[in-house]
Amino acid sequence: QNFYEYEIPLSPTAHEPATTDPNLIWPEANNVDLVLDELKEVKLARDRAFRTSNTSITEKYSQVKGKATISVVGAPNLSNVRTIMIGVRNPRF
């Protein structure tokens, strides 16, 4: 598999029953500001580590960039992107 993963912690929605205020439903801290060059930088760092250690390109390699954790597996190529998936991971389970 070849993919990048961009992970940020999310702030829960405030407990405001029946609110329609978008800023309460999705706090601004949850917005994603993805810098595509950072994906490339993590992949290049992984490739350098691969040449000098036992790191495998089939294993997940991660770096923290600001509030985000960026990971790479395999040899993804942004010019060949056909699918983008968005998911939420619940750390309590």
PyMOL Python script that loads the backbone (N, CA, C, O; Angstrom):
from pymol import cmd

cmd.read_pdbstr("""\
ATOM      1  N   GLN A   1       0.844  -1.188   0.000  1.00  0.00           N
ATOM      2  CA  GLN A   1       0.000   0.000   0.000  1.00  0.00           C
ATOM      3  C   GLN A   1       0.883   1.243   0.000  1.00  0.00           C
ATOM      4  O   GLN A   1       1.960   1.247   0.596  1.00  0.00           O
ATOM      5  N   ASN A   2       0.432   2.270  -0.655  1.00  0.00           N
ATOM      6  CA  ASN A   2       1.121   3.550  -0.736  1.00  0.00           C
ATOM      7  C   ASN A   2       0.169   4.647  -0.286  1.00  0.00           C
ATOM      8  O   ASN A   2      -0.860   4.890  -0.917  1.00  0.00           O
ATOM      9  N   PHE A   3       0.525   5.309   0.818  1.00  0.00           N
ATOM     10  CA  PHE A   3      -0.346   6.390   1.267  1.00  0.00           C
ATOM     11  C   PHE A   3       0.376   7.333   2.212  1.00  0.00           C
ATOM     12  O   PHE A   3       1.382   6.993   2.836  1.00  0.00           O
ATOM     13  N   TYR A   4      -0.186   8.539   2.290  1.00  0.00           N
ATOM     14  CA  TYR A   4       0.182   9.518   3.309  1.00  0.00           C
ATOM     15  C   TYR A   4      -0.950   9.551   4.326  1.00  0.00           C
ATOM     16  O   TYR A   4      -2.105   9.285   3.994  1.00  0.00           O
ATOM     17  N   GLU A   5      -0.610   9.879   5.558  1.00  0.00           N
ATOM     18  CA  GLU A   5      -1.625  10.058   6.590  1.00  0.00           C
ATOM     19  C   GLU A   5      -1.330  11.373   7.300  1.00  0.00           C
ATOM     20  O   GLU A   5      -0.199  11.626   7.714  1.00  0.00           O
ATOM     21  N   TYR A   6      -2.346  12.195   7.435  1.00  0.00           N
ATOM     22  CA  TYR A   6      -2.232  13.491   8.106  1.00  0.00           C
ATOM     23  C   TYR A   6      -3.178  13.443   9.288  1.00  0.00           C
ATOM     24  O   TYR A   6      -4.394  13.357   9.112  1.00  0.00           O
ATOM     25  N   GLU A   7      -2.634  13.496  10.483  1.00  0.00           N
ATOM     26  CA  GLU A   7      -3.444  13.316  11.690  1.00  0.00           C
ATOM     27  C   GLU A   7      -3.313  14.532  12.607  1.00  0.00           C
ATOM     28  O   GLU A   7      -2.210  14.985  12.912  1.00  0.00           O
ATOM     29  N   ILE A   8      -4.465  15.050  13.037  1.00  0.00           N
ATOM     30  CA  ILE A   8      -4.481  16.140  14.020  1.00  0.00           C
ATOM     31  C   ILE A   8      -5.461  15.775  15.123  1.00  0.00           C
ATOM     32  O   ILE A   8      -6.438  15.066  14.882  1.00  0.00           O
ATOM     33  N   PRO A   9      -5.201  16.262  16.341  1.00  0.00           N
ATOM     34  CA  PRO A   9      -6.186  16.042  17.398  1.00  0.00           C
ATOM     35  C   PRO A   9      -7.397  16.949  17.172  1.00  0.00           C
ATOM     36  O   PRO A   9      -7.244  18.099  16.759  1.00  0.00           O
ATOM     37  N   LEU A  10      -8.573  16.444  17.437  1.00  0.00           N
ATOM     38  CA  LEU A  10      -9.793  17.237  17.278  1.00  0.00           C
ATOM     39  C   LEU A  10     -10.310  17.700  18.630  1.00  0.00           C
ATOM     40  O   LEU A  10     -10.197  16.996  19.634  1.00  0.00           O
ATOM     41  N   SER A  11     -10.873  18.886  18.634  1.00  0.00           N
ATOM     42  CA  SER A  11     -11.538  19.403  19.832  1.00  0.00           C
ATOM     43  C   SER A  11     -13.001  19.000  19.753  1.00  0.00           C
ATOM     44  O   SER A  11     -13.626  19.178  18.708  1.00  0.00           O
ATOM     45  N   PRO A  12     -13.562  18.463  20.824  1.00  0.00           N
ATOM     46  CA  PRO A  12     -14.969  18.053  20.770  1.00  0.00           C
ATOM     47  C   PRO A  12     -15.901  19.257  20.642  1.00  0.00           C
ATOM     48  O   PRO A  12     -15.569  20.372  21.043  1.00  0.00           O
ATOM     49  N   THR A  13     -17.049  19.004  20.083  1.00  0.00           N
ATOM     50  CA  THR A  13     -18.079  20.019  19.969  1.00  0.00           C
ATOM     51  C   THR A  13     -18.591  20.369  21.361  1.00  0.00           C
ATOM     52  O   THR A  13     -18.804  19.486  22.192  1.00  0.00           O
ATOM     53  N   ALA A  14     -18.784  21.651  21.608  1.00  0.00           N
ATOM     54  CA  ALA A  14     -19.344  22.086  22.896  1.00  0.00           C
ATOM     55  C   ALA A  14     -20.743  21.504  23.056  1.00  0.00           C
ATOM     56  O   ALA A  14     -21.465  21.323  22.075  1.00  0.00           O
ATOM     57  N   HIS A  15     -21.110  21.220  24.265  1.00  0.00           N
ATOM     58  CA  HIS A  15     -22.434  20.643  24.527  1.00  0.00           C
ATOM     59  C   HIS A  15     -23.496  21.740  24.525  1.00  0.00           C
ATOM     60  O   HIS A  15     -23.907  22.235  25.574  1.00  0.00           O
ATOM     61  N   GLU A  16     -23.915  22.095  23.347  1.00  0.00           N
ATOM     62  CA  GLU A  16     -24.974  23.092  23.154  1.00  0.00           C
ATOM     63  C   GLU A  16     -26.111  22.393  22.419  1.00  0.00           C
ATOM     64  O   GLU A  16     -26.088  22.322  21.190  1.00  0.00           O
ATOM     65  N   PRO A  17     -27.086  21.884  23.125  1.00  0.00           N
ATOM     66  CA  PRO A  17     -28.164  21.149  22.461  1.00  0.00           C
ATOM     67  C   PRO A  17     -28.862  21.990  21.393  1.00  0.00           C
ATOM     68  O   PRO A  17     -29.168  23.164  21.606  1.00  0.00           O
ATOM     69  N   ALA A  18     -29.102  21.376  20.264  1.00  0.00           N
ATOM     70  CA  ALA A  18     -29.863  21.967  19.159  1.00  0.00           C
ATOM     71  C   ALA A  18     -29.226  23.228  18.587  1.00  0.00           C
ATOM     72  O   ALA A  18     -29.929  24.048  17.997  1.00  0.00           O
ATOM     73  N   THR A  19     -27.912  23.406  18.746  1.00  0.00           N
ATOM     74  CA  THR A  19     -27.273  24.576  18.162  1.00  0.00           C
ATOM     75  C   THR A  19     -27.164  24.433  16.650  1.00  0.00           C
ATOM     76  O   THR A  19     -26.999  23.331  16.126  1.00  0.00           O
ATOM     77  N   THR A  20     -27.257  25.548  15.968  1.00  0.00           N
ATOM     78  CA  THR A  20     -27.045  25.567  14.522  1.00  0.00           C
ATOM     79  C   THR A  20     -25.840  26.435  14.165  1.00  0.00           C
ATOM     80  O   THR A  20     -25.561  26.662  12.988  1.00  0.00           O
ATOM     81  N   ASP A  21     -25.133  26.916  15.176  1.00  0.00           N
ATOM     82  CA  ASP A  21     -23.958  27.752  14.961  1.00  0.00           C
ATOM     83  C   ASP A  21     -22.799  26.882  14.472  1.00  0.00           C
ATOM     84  O   ASP A  21     -22.306  26.044  15.227  1.00  0.00           O
ATOM     85  N   PRO A  22     -22.356  27.063  13.226  1.00  0.00           N
ATOM     86  CA  PRO A  22     -21.288  26.222  12.681  1.00  0.00           C
ATOM     87  C   PRO A  22     -19.994  26.284  13.489  1.00  0.00           C
ATOM     88  O   PRO A  22     -19.252  25.302  13.529  1.00  0.00           O
ATOM     89  N   ASN A  23     -19.706  27.422  14.138  1.00  0.00           N
ATOM     90  CA  ASN A  23     -18.484  27.547  14.933  1.00  0.00           C
ATOM     91  C   ASN A  23     -18.543  26.736  16.220  1.00  0.00           C
ATOM     92  O   ASN A  23     -17.506  26.366  16.770  1.00  0.00           O
ATOM     93  N   LEU A  24     -19.753  26.457  16.704  1.00  0.00           N
ATOM     94  CA  LEU A  24     -19.901  25.590  17.873  1.00  0.00           C
ATOM     95  C   LEU A  24     -19.896  24.110  17.469  1.00  0.00           C
ATOM     96  O   LEU A  24     -19.403  23.252  18.201  1.00  0.00           O
ATOM     97  N   ILE A  25     -20.450  23.838  16.299  1.00  0.00           N
ATOM     98  CA  ILE A  25     -20.502  22.456  15.819  1.00  0.00           C
ATOM     99  C   ILE A  25     -19.100  21.983  15.413  1.00  0.00           C
ATOM    100  O   ILE A  25     -18.703  20.867  15.750  1.00  0.00           O
ATOM    101  N   TRP A  26     -18.361  22.812  14.704  1.00  0.00           N
ATOM    102  CA  TRP A  26     -17.004  22.475  14.252  1.00  0.00           C
ATOM    103  C   TRP A  26     -16.071  23.612  14.678  1.00  0.00           C
ATOM    104  O   TRP A  26     -15.942  24.604  13.961  1.00  0.00           O
ATOM    105  N   PRO A  27     -15.416  23.473  15.846  1.00  0.00           N
ATOM    106  CA  PRO A  27     -14.528  24.535  16.330  1.00  0.00           C
ATOM    107  C   PRO A  27     -13.392  24.821  15.336  1.00  0.00           C
ATOM    108  O   PRO A  27     -12.926  23.921  14.637  1.00  0.00           O
ATOM    109  N   GLU A  28     -12.967  26.057  15.286  1.00  0.00           N
ATOM    110  CA  GLU A  28     -11.917  26.462  14.352  1.00  0.00           C
ATOM    111  C   GLU A  28     -10.628  25.656  14.551  1.00  0.00           C
ATOM    112  O   GLU A  28      -9.888  25.434  13.592  1.00  0.00           O
ATOM    113  N   ALA A  29     -10.355  25.222  15.767  1.00  0.00           N
ATOM    114  CA  ALA A  29      -9.147  24.425  16.045  1.00  0.00           C
ATOM    115  C   ALA A  29      -9.139  23.111  15.259  1.00  0.00           C
ATOM    116  O   ALA A  29      -8.083  22.500  15.095  1.00  0.00           O
ATOM    117  N   ASN A  30     -10.292  22.675  14.776  1.00  0.00           N
ATOM    118  CA  ASN A  30     -10.376  21.421  14.018  1.00  0.00           C
ATOM    119  C   ASN A  30     -10.129  21.601  12.522  1.00  0.00           C
ATOM    120  O   ASN A  30     -10.049  20.614  11.790  1.00  0.00           O
ATOM    121  N   ASN A  31     -10.007  22.834  12.063  1.00  0.00           N
ATOM    122  CA  ASN A  31      -9.768  23.056  10.644  1.00  0.00           C
ATOM    123  C   ASN A  31      -8.410  22.489  10.243  1.00  0.00           C
ATOM    124  O   ASN A  31      -7.453  22.528  11.016  1.00  0.00           O
ATOM    125  N   VAL A  32      -8.343  21.971   9.042  1.00  0.00           N
ATOM    126  CA  VAL A  32      -7.110  21.380   8.519  1.00  0.00           C
ATOM    127  C   VAL A  32      -6.471  22.375   7.554  1.00  0.00           C
ATOM    128  O   VAL A  32      -7.105  22.860   6.616  1.00  0.00           O
ATOM    129  N   ASP A  33      -5.199  22.662   7.814  1.00  0.00           N
ATOM    130  CA  ASP A  33      -4.417  23.517   6.923  1.00  0.00           C
ATOM    131  C   ASP A  33      -3.242  22.675   6.438  1.00  0.00           C
ATOM    132  O   ASP A  33      -2.145  22.743   6.993  1.00  0.00           O
ATOM    133  N   LEU A  34      -3.480  21.893   5.412  1.00  0.00           N
ATOM    134  CA  LEU A  34      -2.520  20.914   4.923  1.00  0.00           C
ATOM    135  C   LEU A  34      -1.554  21.565   3.939  1.00  0.00           C
ATOM    136  O   LEU A  34      -1.964  22.109   2.914  1.00  0.00           O
ATOM    137  N   VAL A  35      -0.274  21.499   4.265  1.00  0.00           N
ATOM    138  CA  VAL A  35       0.776  21.990   3.374  1.00  0.00           C
ATOM    139  C   VAL A  35       1.328  20.767   2.646  1.00  0.00           C
ATOM    140  O   VAL A  35       2.009  19.941   3.255  1.00  0.00           O
ATOM    141  N   LEU A  36       1.045  20.643   1.355  1.00  0.00           N
ATOM    142  CA  LEU A  36       1.414  19.447   0.606  1.00  0.00           C
ATOM    143  C   LEU A  36       2.920  19.201   0.602  1.00  0.00           C
ATOM    144  O   LEU A  36       3.351  18.048   0.558  1.00  0.00           O
ATOM    145  N   ASP A  37       3.730  20.260   0.648  1.00  0.00           N
ATOM    146  CA  ASP A  37       5.180  20.083   0.679  1.00  0.00           C
ATOM    147  C   ASP A  37       5.635  19.312   1.914  1.00  0.00           C
ATOM    148  O   ASP A  37       6.662  18.634   1.872  1.00  0.00           O
ATOM    149  N   GLU A  38       4.883  19.406   3.014  1.00  0.00           N
ATOM    150  CA  GLU A  38       5.259  18.666   4.224  1.00  0.00           C
ATOM    151  C   GLU A  38       5.128  17.160   4.011  1.00  0.00           C
ATOM    152  O   GLU A  38       5.890  16.390   4.596  1.00  0.00           O
ATOM    153  N   LEU A  39       4.181  16.728   3.189  1.00  0.00           N
ATOM    154  CA  LEU A  39       4.067  15.305   2.874  1.00  0.00           C
ATOM    155  C   LEU A  39       5.338  14.832   2.177  1.00  0.00           C
ATOM    156  O   LEU A  39       5.899  13.787   2.510  1.00  0.00           O
ATOM    157  N   LYS A  40       5.771  15.614   1.216  1.00  0.00           N
ATOM    158  CA  LYS A  40       6.991  15.282   0.467  1.00  0.00           C
ATOM    159  C   LYS A  40       8.210  15.277   1.388  1.00  0.00           C
ATOM    160  O   LYS A  40       9.072  14.406   1.272  1.00  0.00           O
ATOM    161  N   GLU A  41       8.285  16.250   2.306  1.00  0.00           N
ATOM    162  CA  GLU A  41       9.420  16.326   3.225  1.00  0.00           C
ATOM    163  C   GLU A  41       9.509  15.086   4.115  1.00  0.00           C
ATOM    164  O   GLU A  41      10.603  14.575   4.356  1.00  0.00           O
ATOM    165  N   VAL A  42       8.381  14.604   4.597  1.00  0.00           N
ATOM    166  CA  VAL A  42       8.377  13.416   5.450  1.00  0.00           C
ATOM    167  C   VAL A  42       8.806  12.193   4.634  1.00  0.00           C
ATOM    168  O   VAL A  42       9.561  11.354   5.124  1.00  0.00           O
ATOM    169  N   LYS A  43       8.330  12.094   3.404  1.00  0.00           N
ATOM    170  CA  LYS A  43       8.724  10.971   2.554  1.00  0.00           C
ATOM    171  C   LYS A  43      10.226  11.004   2.285  1.00  0.00           C
ATOM    172  O   LYS A  43      10.882   9.963   2.335  1.00  0.00           O
ATOM    173  N   LEU A  44      10.771  12.168   2.006  1.00  0.00           N
ATOM    174  CA  LEU A  44      12.218  12.282   1.763  1.00  0.00           C
ATOM    175  C   LEU A  44      13.014  11.942   3.018  1.00  0.00           C
ATOM    176  O   LEU A  44      14.058  11.295   2.924  1.00  0.00           O
ATOM    177  N   ALA A  45      12.541  12.365   4.192  1.00  0.00           N
ATOM    178  CA  ALA A  45      13.215  12.027   5.450  1.00  0.00           C
ATOM    179  C   ALA A  45      13.189  10.520   5.665  1.00  0.00           C
ATOM    180  O   ALA A  45      14.183   9.930   6.089  1.00  0.00           O
ATOM    181  N   ARG A  46      12.060   9.904   5.374  1.00  0.00           N
ATOM    182  CA  ARG A  46      11.943   8.448   5.485  1.00  0.00           C
ATOM    183  C   ARG A  46      12.912   7.758   4.537  1.00  0.00           C
ATOM    184  O   ARG A  46      13.563   6.783   4.910  1.00  0.00           O
ATOM    185  N   ASP A  47      13.008   8.266   3.309  1.00  0.00           N
ATOM    186  CA  ASP A  47      13.912   7.672   2.327  1.00  0.00           C
ATOM    187  C   ASP A  47      15.371   7.788   2.771  1.00  0.00           C
ATOM    188  O   ASP A  47      16.156   6.864   2.557  1.00  0.00           O
ATOM    189  N   ARG A  48      15.742   8.915   3.387  1.00  0.00           N
ATOM    190  CA  ARG A  48      17.109   9.059   3.917  1.00  0.00           C
ATOM    191  C   ARG A  48      17.343   8.074   5.055  1.00  0.00           C
ATOM    192  O   ARG A  48      18.409   7.464   5.141  1.00  0.00           O
ATOM    193  N   ALA A  49      16.350   7.917   5.931  1.00  0.00           N
ATOM    194  CA  ALA A  49      16.468   6.973   7.040  1.00  0.00           C
ATOM    195  C   ALA A  49      16.555   5.536   6.513  1.00  0.00           C
ATOM    196  O   ALA A  49      17.267   4.706   7.078  1.00  0.00           O
ATOM    197  N   PHE A  50      15.842   5.253   5.452  1.00  0.00           N
ATOM    198  CA  PHE A  50      15.848   3.921   4.845  1.00  0.00           C
ATOM    199  C   PHE A  50      17.256   3.549   4.372  1.00  0.00           C
ATOM    200  O   PHE A  50      17.677   2.398   4.494  1.00  0.00           O
ATOM    201  N   ARG A  51      17.975   4.531   3.834  1.00  0.00           N
ATOM    202  CA  ARG A  51      19.329   4.259   3.318  1.00  0.00           C
ATOM    203  C   ARG A  51      20.346   4.024   4.430  1.00  0.00           C
ATOM    204  O   ARG A  51      21.356   3.357   4.204  1.00  0.00           O
ATOM    205  N   THR A  52      20.101   4.556   5.627  1.00  0.00           N
ATOM    206  CA  THR A  52      21.106   4.482   6.693  1.00  0.00           C
ATOM    207  C   THR A  52      20.710   3.588   7.865  1.00  0.00           C
ATOM    208  O   THR A  52      21.471   3.475   8.825  1.00  0.00           O
ATOM    209  N   SER A  53      19.548   2.953   7.813  1.00  0.00           N
ATOM    210  CA  SER A  53      19.117   2.120   8.938  1.00  0.00           C
ATOM    211  C   SER A  53      18.274   0.958   8.442  1.00  0.00           C
ATOM    212  O   SER A  53      18.223   0.671   7.246  1.00  0.00           O
ATOM    213  N   ASN A  54      17.627   0.309   9.366  1.00  0.00           N
ATOM    214  CA  ASN A  54      16.764  -0.830   9.032  1.00  0.00           C
ATOM    215  C   ASN A  54      15.325  -0.413   8.745  1.00  0.00           C
ATOM    216  O   ASN A  54      14.426  -1.254   8.760  1.00  0.00           O
ATOM    217  N   THR A  55      15.099   0.864   8.486  1.00  0.00           N
ATOM    218  CA  THR A  55      13.748   1.346   8.187  1.00  0.00           C
ATOM    219  C   THR A  55      13.282   0.762   6.851  1.00  0.00           C
ATOM    220  O   THR A  55      14.034   0.733   5.877  1.00  0.00           O
ATOM    221  N   SER A  56      12.041   0.301   6.823  1.00  0.00           N
ATOM    222  CA  SER A  56      11.466  -0.254   5.606  1.00  0.00           C
ATOM    223  C   SER A  56      10.410   0.697   5.056  1.00  0.00           C
ATOM    224  O   SER A  56       9.683   1.337   5.816  1.00  0.00           O
ATOM    225  N   ILE A  57      10.332   0.784   3.732  1.00  0.00           N
ATOM    226  CA  ILE A  57       9.315   1.677   3.161  1.00  0.00           C
ATOM    227  C   ILE A  57       7.913   1.096   3.323  1.00  0.00           C
ATOM    228  O   ILE A  57       6.926   1.801   3.112  1.00  0.00           O
ATOM    229  N   THR A  58       7.812  -0.176   3.695  1.00  0.00           N
ATOM    230  CA  THR A  58       6.491  -0.770   3.904  1.00  0.00           C
ATOM    231  C   THR A  58       5.993  -0.574   5.335  1.00  0.00           C
ATOM    232  O   THR A  58       4.849  -0.908   5.646  1.00  0.00           O
ATOM    233  N   GLU A  59       6.847  -0.034   6.206  1.00  0.00           N
ATOM    234  CA  GLU A  59       6.447   0.269   7.575  1.00  0.00           C
ATOM    235  C   GLU A  59       6.079   1.749   7.678  1.00  0.00           C
ATOM    236  O   GLU A  59       6.633   2.585   6.965  1.00  0.00           O
ATOM    237  N   LYS A  60       5.159   2.056   8.553  1.00  0.00           N
ATOM    238  CA  LYS A  60       4.715   3.439   8.748  1.00  0.00           C
ATOM    239  C   LYS A  60       5.847   4.263   9.348  1.00  0.00           C
ATOM    240  O   LYS A  60       6.419   3.890  10.372  1.00  0.00           O
ATOM    241  N   TYR A  61       6.168   5.384   8.707  1.00  0.00           N
ATOM    242  CA  TYR A  61       7.188   6.318   9.175  1.00  0.00           C
ATOM    243  C   TYR A  61       6.481   7.636   9.455  1.00  0.00           C
ATOM    244  O   TYR A  61       5.764   8.144   8.593  1.00  0.00           O
ATOM    245  N   SER A  62       6.669   8.199  10.650  1.00  0.00           N
ATOM    246  CA  SER A  62       5.928   9.403  11.050  1.00  0.00           C
ATOM    247  C   SER A  62       6.850  10.489  11.565  1.00  0.00           C
ATOM    248  O   SER A  62       7.914  10.214  12.120  1.00  0.00           O
ATOM    249  N   GLN A  63       6.424  11.726  11.373  1.00  0.00           N
ATOM    250  CA  GLN A  63       7.067  12.911  11.949  1.00  0.00           C
ATOM    251  C   GLN A  63       5.981  13.864  12.416  1.00  0.00           C
ATOM    252  O   GLN A  63       4.904  13.941  11.825  1.00  0.00           O
ATOM    253  N   VAL A  64       6.285  14.591  13.492  1.00  0.00           N
ATOM    254  CA  VAL A  64       5.367  15.610  13.993  1.00  0.00           C
ATOM    255  C   VAL A  64       5.738  16.941  13.354  1.00  0.00           C
ATOM    256  O   VAL A  64       6.895  17.361  13.383  1.00  0.00           O
ATOM    257  N   LYS A  65       4.742  17.592  12.780  1.00  0.00           N
ATOM    258  CA  LYS A  65       4.899  18.914  12.168  1.00  0.00           C
ATOM    259  C   LYS A  65       3.837  19.819  12.763  1.00  0.00           C
ATOM    260  O   LYS A  65       2.674  19.761  12.363  1.00  0.00           O
ATOM    261  N   GLY A  66       4.228  20.660  13.721  1.00  0.00           N
ATOM    262  CA  GLY A  66       3.252  21.506  14.410  1.00  0.00           C
ATOM    263  C   GLY A  66       2.305  20.635  15.211  1.00  0.00           C
ATOM    264  O   GLY A  66       2.749  19.800  15.999  1.00  0.00           O
ATOM    265  N   LYS A  67       0.989  20.820  15.018  1.00  0.00           N
ATOM    266  CA  LYS A  67       0.014  20.004  15.745  1.00  0.00           C
ATOM    267  C   LYS A  67      -0.311  18.705  15.010  1.00  0.00           C
ATOM    268  O   LYS A  67      -1.062  17.872  15.517  1.00  0.00           O
ATOM    269  N   ALA A  68       0.254  18.536  13.813  1.00  0.00           N
ATOM    270  CA  ALA A  68      -0.054  17.372  12.988  1.00  0.00           C
ATOM    271  C   ALA A  68       1.026  16.303  13.087  1.00  0.00           C
ATOM    272  O   ALA A  68       2.200  16.598  13.314  1.00  0.00           O
ATOM    273  N   THR A  69       0.604  15.066  12.912  1.00  0.00           N
ATOM    274  CA  THR A  69       1.524  13.956  12.723  1.00  0.00           C
ATOM    275  C   THR A  69       1.333  13.488  11.289  1.00  0.00           C
ATOM    276  O   THR A  69       0.235  13.107  10.883  1.00  0.00           O
ATOM    277  N   ILE A  70       2.426  13.523  10.528  1.00  0.00           N
ATOM    278  CA  ILE A  70       2.378  13.130   9.128  1.00  0.00           C
ATOM    279  C   ILE A  70       3.115  11.807   8.992  1.00  0.00           C
ATOM    280  O   ILE A  70       4.242  11.656   9.463  1.00  0.00           O
ATOM    281  N   SER A  71       2.461  10.854   8.340  1.00  0.00           N
ATOM    282  CA  SER A  71       3.043   9.523   8.160  1.00  0.00           C
ATOM    283  C   SER A  71       3.038   9.167   6.683  1.00  0.00           C
ATOM    284  O   SER A  71       2.246   9.683   5.894  1.00  0.00           O
ATOM    285  N   VAL A  72       3.952   8.263   6.336  1.00  0.00           N
ATOM    286  CA  VAL A  72       4.031   7.770   4.965  1.00  0.00           C
ATOM    287  C   VAL A  72       4.274   6.265   5.014  1.00  0.00           C
ATOM    288  O   VAL A  72       5.024   5.764   5.851  1.00  0.00           O
ATOM    289  N   VAL A  73       3.622   5.564   4.101  1.00  0.00           N
ATOM    290  CA  VAL A  73       3.822   4.127   3.921  1.00  0.00           C
ATOM    291  C   VAL A  73       3.981   3.886   2.425  1.00  0.00           C
ATOM    292  O   VAL A  73       3.220   4.422   1.619  1.00  0.00           O
ATOM    293  N   GLY A  74       4.968   3.082   2.062  1.00  0.00           N
ATOM    294  CA  GLY A  74       5.170   2.766   0.651  1.00  0.00           C
ATOM    295  C   GLY A  74       5.776   3.935  -0.094  1.00  0.00           C
ATOM    296  O   GLY A  74       6.575   4.698   0.451  1.00  0.00           O
ATOM    297  N   ALA A  75       5.382   4.063  -1.352  1.00  0.00           N
ATOM    298  CA  ALA A  75       5.923   5.110  -2.216  1.00  0.00           C
ATOM    299  C   ALA A  75       4.796   5.887  -2.890  1.00  0.00           C
ATOM    300  O   ALA A  75       4.637   5.819  -4.109  1.00  0.00           O
ATOM    301  N   PRO A  76       4.006   6.632  -2.092  1.00  0.00           N
ATOM    302  CA  PRO A  76       2.914   7.394  -2.703  1.00  0.00           C
ATOM    303  C   PRO A  76       3.450   8.513  -3.590  1.00  0.00           C
ATOM    304  O   PRO A  76       4.554   9.016  -3.380  1.00  0.00           O
ATOM    305  N   ASN A  77       2.658   8.887  -4.574  1.00  0.00           N
ATOM    306  CA  ASN A  77       3.028   9.933  -5.510  1.00  0.00           C
ATOM    307  C   ASN A  77       1.817  10.852  -5.671  1.00  0.00           C
ATOM    308  O   ASN A  77       0.773  10.432  -6.168  1.00  0.00           O
ATOM    309  N   LEU A  78       1.965  12.106  -5.247  1.00  0.00           N
ATOM    310  CA  LEU A  78       0.822  13.026  -5.286  1.00  0.00           C
ATOM    311  C   LEU A  78       0.303  13.264  -6.702  1.00  0.00           C
ATOM    312  O   LEU A  78      -0.865  13.610  -6.875  1.00  0.00           O
ATOM    313  N   SER A  79       1.134  13.088  -7.701  1.00  0.00           N
ATOM    314  CA  SER A  79       0.664  13.310  -9.073  1.00  0.00           C
ATOM    315  C   SER A  79      -0.261  12.186  -9.538  1.00  0.00           C
ATOM    316  O   SER A  79      -0.940  12.323 -10.556  1.00  0.00           O
ATOM    317  N   ASN A  80      -0.290  11.079  -8.798  1.00  0.00           N
ATOM    318  CA  ASN A  80      -1.159   9.956  -9.166  1.00  0.00           C
ATOM    319  C   ASN A  80      -2.372   9.812  -8.253  1.00  0.00           C
ATOM    320  O   ASN A  80      -3.032   8.774  -8.275  1.00  0.00           O
ATOM    321  N   VAL A  81      -2.678  10.827  -7.454  1.00  0.00           N
ATOM    322  CA  VAL A  81      -3.791  10.736  -6.504  1.00  0.00           C
ATOM    323  C   VAL A  81      -5.105  10.569  -7.251  1.00  0.00           C
ATOM    324  O   VAL A  81      -5.437  11.337  -8.153  1.00  0.00           O
ATOM    325  N   ARG A  82      -5.841   9.538  -6.844  1.00  0.00           N
ATOM    326  CA  ARG A  82      -7.163   9.300  -7.419  1.00  0.00           C
ATOM    327  C   ARG A  82      -8.233   9.287  -6.342  1.00  0.00           C
ATOM    328  O   ARG A  82      -9.415   9.477  -6.628  1.00  0.00           O
ATOM    329  N   THR A  83      -7.812   9.062  -5.088  1.00  0.00           N
ATOM    330  CA  THR A  83      -8.767   8.957  -3.986  1.00  0.00           C
ATOM    331  C   THR A  83      -8.202   9.646  -2.751  1.00  0.00           C
ATOM    332  O   THR A  83      -7.026   9.491  -2.425  1.00  0.00           O
ATOM    333  N   ILE A  84      -9.040  10.398  -2.077  1.00  0.00           N
ATOM    334  CA  ILE A  84      -8.701  10.990  -0.788  1.00  0.00           C
ATOM    335  C   ILE A  84      -9.743  10.500   0.204  1.00  0.00           C
ATOM    336  O   ILE A  84     -10.946  10.596  -0.041  1.00  0.00           O
ATOM    337  N   MET A  85      -9.271   9.976   1.320  1.00  0.00           N
ATOM    338  CA  MET A  85     -10.185   9.485   2.354  1.00  0.00           C
ATOM    339  C   MET A  85     -10.009  10.329   3.599  1.00  0.00           C
ATOM    340  O   MET A  85      -8.892  10.688   3.971  1.00  0.00           O
ATOM    341  N   ILE A  86     -11.123  10.641   4.239  1.00  0.00           N
ATOM    342  CA  ILE A  86     -11.115  11.379   5.498  1.00  0.00           C
ATOM    343  C   ILE A  86     -11.792  10.495   6.535  1.00  0.00           C
ATOM    344  O   ILE A  86     -12.868   9.945   6.301  1.00  0.00           O
ATOM    345  N   GLY A  87     -11.143  10.372   7.677  1.00  0.00           N
ATOM    346  CA  GLY A  87     -11.697   9.529   8.730  1.00  0.00           C
ATOM    347  C   GLY A  87     -11.450  10.136  10.086  1.00  0.00           C
ATOM    348  O   GLY A  87     -10.658  11.066  10.232  1.00  0.00           O
ATOM    349  N   VAL A  88     -12.128   9.609  11.067  1.00  0.00           N
ATOM    350  CA  VAL A  88     -11.964  10.025  12.451  1.00  0.00           C
ATOM    351  C   VAL A  88     -11.609   8.788  13.261  1.00  0.00           C
ATOM    352  O   VAL A  88     -12.309   7.777  13.219  1.00  0.00           O
ATOM    353  N   ARG A  89     -10.503   8.888  14.003  1.00  0.00           N
ATOM    354  CA  ARG A  89     -10.056   7.780  14.852  1.00  0.00           C
ATOM    355  C   ARG A  89     -10.396   8.143  16.285  1.00  0.00           C
ATOM    356  O   ARG A  89      -9.982   9.194  16.774  1.00  0.00           O
ATOM    357  N   ASN A  90     -11.141   7.291  16.959  1.00  0.00           N
ATOM    358  CA  ASN A  90     -11.483   7.519  18.358  1.00  0.00           C
ATOM    359  C   ASN A  90     -10.433   6.843  19.221  1.00  0.00           C
ATOM    360  O   ASN A  90     -10.381   5.614  19.268  1.00  0.00           O
ATOM    361  N   PRO A  91      -9.586   7.618  19.911  1.00  0.00           N
ATOM    362  CA  PRO A  91      -8.506   7.005  20.689  1.00  0.00           C
ATOM    363  C   PRO A  91      -8.989   6.246  21.927  1.00  0.00           C
ATOM    364  O   PRO A  91      -8.199   5.545  22.558  1.00  0.00           O
ATOM    365  N   ARG A  92     -10.250   6.369  22.280  1.00  0.00           N
ATOM    366  CA  ARG A  92     -10.776   5.678  23.465  1.00  0.00           C
ATOM    367  C   ARG A  92     -11.066   4.215  23.195  1.00  0.00           C
ATOM    368  O   ARG A  92     -11.259   3.443  24.134  1.00  0.00           O
ATOM    369  N   PHE A  93     -11.101   3.820  21.934  1.00  0.00           N
ATOM    370  CA  PHE A  93     -11.414   2.435  21.584  1.00  0.00           C
ATOM    371  C   PHE A  93     -10.274   1.778  20.867  1.00  0.00           C
ATOM    372  O   PHE A  93     -10.369   0.607  20.499  1.00  0.00           O
TER     373      PHE A  93
END
""", "prot")
cmd.dss("prot")
cmd.show_as("cartoon", "prot")
cmd.util.cbc("prot")
cmd.orient("prot")
